[in-house]
Every structure is written in structure tokens, then in C-alpha cells.
Amino acid sequence: MITLTFIEPSGASRYIQAAIGESIMHAATAAGVAGIAAECGGACMCATCHCLVVEAPDAGLPEMSETERDVLEFTSDEMQETSRLTCQIPVADTMDGTVFKVVGR
Amino acid sequence: MEDTIPGVVIVGAGHGGTQAAASLRENGYTKPVTLVSADEDFPYHKPPLSKSFMKTPDAALQSLRGPRFFEENSIETMLGTSVTAIDCAGRQVTLSNGETLDYEALVLATGTVARRLSIPGADLAGVHHLRTAHDARALRDDIVVARRAVIVGGGFIGLEAAAMLAARGLEVTVVEVADRLMGRAASPQVAAAIGAGLESQGVKVLTGTGVQALVGQDGRVSSVRLSDGQSLDCDLVLAGIGATPDISLAEAAGLTLDNGIRVDTKLATSDPAIFAIGDCCNFPDFASGRRLRLESVQNATDQARAVASTLCGSGVCYGAVPWFWSDIGATKLQIAGLAEGSDTTLPITDPATGALRAVYHLKDGIIQAVETLNSAGEHMLARKILSTGRTPDPALIAAGDIKGMKAFVMG
């Protein structure tokens, strides 16, 4: 288990525990993080799990795939340099302490 | 239980019902929100039932939202409970546990019911349908002992299951009564590509063939008799032959029906205090001018957002771009828009692989729908094109120039 922080749309911070191997979106929705609808269930289709990486350990997150980039480029909320689709990131040890800001939709 | 202030009662906790509850709270609705679900399972994602849920015997359901979400948002969930009657005049529903709930607005998100096989032998052991977690568990338990499967119906569910069962090492035959696969859901070009993909995975595909009877041995299905006289030995049958809207409650309440529960542009039924969303509702489509009933996650969740806005006083007419997806083995089929009524079809082949990548459907030069195969970025582009109405030059489309189209649409 690692700890992740989500800044919700209301501005509140929520600390959650995430198990290695599950997706970050999965951990966030299970913990009830507000603003993440994840309506496609992690199929990289809907971009409703869109978050910005506010703070992350060096090389803590994997590079994004071409598909993730493609989907992000067309989200309704503009893609930013720190944008990620959390359904595409499997939780790993290296991510402990990462802070995300929920964009969702 | 009777709340002193009547709030919103939502019937059905699928993608639509659950999103409606969430969106009501996101929009600041403060009165009680009650989610009544005949399904006993905690609200879950349906698409993985035919895929990841089947991968291991103990895979868990994927919750739509965690329990904490419902608690913190004061959304009361009543699982394993059905609404047995609606008293429209008294704005009250009766539940299967005998309780009543008053409402100021009622949202019907009852979804669909799987169409059942109605041929001799349909009640044999080893014969499955796939709609709910309950169905999925029964199928999953049976896969362990099965070796040869016959899939009746070549639509999304049947083909997703065919790919999954073949990957699990079963011998799989798909039997489709129409002359091609996915007749209602996809173009002939896409259907052919998907069929070829399944065949390369070892799945046998029989089109133009009906199923006459299921034959059993010791109470379990042992073969399928086809309309052409052939018989296929098997120990598992999955019927994916479509679904019908669950209108029973609406019908008993006297609401107007029309291939589903008929609603207006605000998703209100013939009773202004009762709304219907998702697979069960028949709505006027702004873009095409037709009435539609769509079975999709997108339609359910977008209508849920729309109805929540209406109930919070800021409603707009529903008019989202429809989109669909289906993961069939390694193939991701994505569809944006509705192809019906288009006059031109432009199939695009991937220059690198020579495989079909997309099919564009146009009417009077305007894109109506785009089907893509393993081309997620192009699908997102298509949704952008459809929502903005900016159709790129046909030459750009025909050249398969995604970058060029993107520059046009975003520019």
C-alpha cells in the first residue's frame, strides 16, 4: 500500500491508500474521491478520470502511452503539461506521496 | 422509511441511476436522494462483466463508486429492493419490502432485460444469458467445466464473450441468424474485420443460420440443432440476442410507452414528476430529429447529468453526441455518432498495416458517424467533429490524415 493525495474540485485534500497493481483511478473511485466519474471503467475512452500531477517523486510515474495522450488531447478540459488519465497508471511503490488535482468533468 | 421532506427517488443503480444520484449532489441538491436497486450487488460497471470479470474465478466486480462516496454524499442505497408500484397522484412509490417512499421527482433508470431464448431446451443447465453480475457469476462458474461453447447471436455481447471464451481455451462457435455479424451495431466493413479477427483466434462464425433447439443430456446442454440441419456438440451456450427495455413499472403506472418509456427533450415522461434515463427511455434526438432508444454507458451517464441539471433548476435539452465501445479480444471498436441515414461510406485503411482502421459515414458531405478499430485518438477526434459540426474536407478524411483533420478541427 502507498498513500496518494487528491485535491478534489471543492479544494479539499483527500488522502487515500492504494494497493500496488490496481489503477490509480480504481483506488480513487473506491475511496470516494469526488469528481472522478470514470464512466468507461478504465478503458481509456471517457477522460472522466483526468487529473493533474501536482507533486510526484522523481520518475515516480510511468511515461504516458500514445493512446492516453490522444485521448487527453481531445478532452473537454484542456490538456496541460501535467495532465494524466489515472485509469492508465497502475499503482507502484515509486508513486508513494504523489499529489493529484482532480479535473474530471 | 418515510422521509419528512420528499426528495428524488431513483429506480435502478446501473450507470445511469448511480450517475444521476452523484450529479444531483454535485449540483447542490440537498433533499433526500434514494437509489433503489433490485440488484443485490453494490452498484458496478457492466462492460467488464464479459471481459475482466471472467478472467479469474475470483475477480471482483468493479464498483461504480466506493461505499464512502454514497455515505459522504448522503445517497441512500436500497439494494435487493424493487419498486413494486408508483402512485403518480400521491407521488409515492411502494417497495418490495412493503415500505413507501414519497418523492418530489422520480427517475426511472430501469435499463433493459436480456431477451431470453425461447426454443426447446432453453432451460437446460449450461445455457446462459449475460446482463447482470448474477448472470456473469453463473457463466464464470460454468466456464471452468466447459470445453465447447456455442454463442447464439453475433452482437456486442456475443462477440466479446466469444473472444473471451476462445482466449480461455474453449472451442467457440458463433451462430448468427442474419447474413452478417453486428447487423444492428456496426457497418458491414467493420463487422467483417471483427469476424476475421475472431476467426484468426480460432472462433468459428456461422451467419445466416438460426438455432432451432438445444438438446440436453442428463439435464445439461449437449448440442445445438441449427436451422440448416447441422448439429453442434457443446457443453455451454450463451445467448446474446439483444435486450428489451424494462418498462414494467412505467406500464403499470400508465406512463406513455413507445419502444421504451417515452420522454420529452427534458427527459420527462408523460407524468411531469417522473423522468426516465438510459437504456429504458425513448427520447427525441436533437441532431437527427428522430426518436431514439440507445443502450450505452454514455447515453445513460449523459442523460443522468442532464436530468440532475433539470431537477436542480438549470436544465437544458438533452443533446449529447452518442458514443459506444466494445472490446472484442484485442480489438477495440469505438463508434461515435449514428450511421443511420448516411449516404456515403468511407473506409480507411491503415497505411502501415493494411488493416481497416476506420469507417466514416457522411450525409450530404457532413460526418454522421465514425467507427474506429484500435484508433482511440481518431475516435476522440470524431467526437470532437460531431460535437462541433466541423467536418473536414473529404480529401483529408479519404487520405486517413488524422493530423490534418485534427489541425482543422482544433484550429
Contacts between the chains, C-beta under 8 A, distances in Angstrom:
chain1	res1	chain2	res2	distance
A	26	B	62	7.3
A	29	B	63	6.9
A	29	B	64	7.6
A	29	B	65	5.9
A	29	B	66	6.1
A	29	B	69	7.7
A	30	B	63	6.2
A	30	B	66	4.1
A	31	B	66	5.7
A	31	B	68	6.3
A	32	B	65	6.6
A	32	B	66	4.6
A	32	B	67	7.5
A	32	B	68	3.5
A	32	B	69	3.7
A	32	B	71	7.8
A	32	B	72	6.0
A	34	B	26	7.9
A	34	B	69	7.7
A	37	B	19	6.8
A	37	B	22	7.2
A	37	B	301	7.0
A	39	B	15	6.7
A	39	B	19	7.1
A	39	B	297	6.0
A	39	B	298	7.5
A	39	B	301	4.8
A	40	B	47	7.7
A	40	B	297	6.7
A	40	B	325	7.1
A	41	B	45	4.0
A	41	B	47	5.8
A	41	B	48	5.8
A	41	B	62	5.8
A	41	B	297	8.0
A	42	B	62	7.6
A	43	B	47	7.2
A	43	B	325	6.3
A	43	B	327	6.8
A	43	B	332	7.7
A	44	B	376	6.2
A	45	B	323	7.8
A	45	B	325	5.6
A	45	B	334	7.0
A	45	B	376	7.3
A	45	B	379	7.7
A	46	B	298	7.7
A	66	B	377	7.5
A	67	B	376	4.6
A	67	B	377	7.1
A	69	B	377	7.8
A	70	B	376	5.3
A	70	B	377	2.7
A	70	B	378	7.9
A	70	B	380	6.1
A	71	B	376	5.8
A	71	B	377	7.0
A	71	B	380	5.4
A	73	B	377	7.2
A	73	B	380	7.2
A	73	B	406	7.8
A	74	B	377	7.4
A	74	B	380	3.5
A	74	B	381	6.3
A	74	B	383	6.9
A	74	B	384	5.4
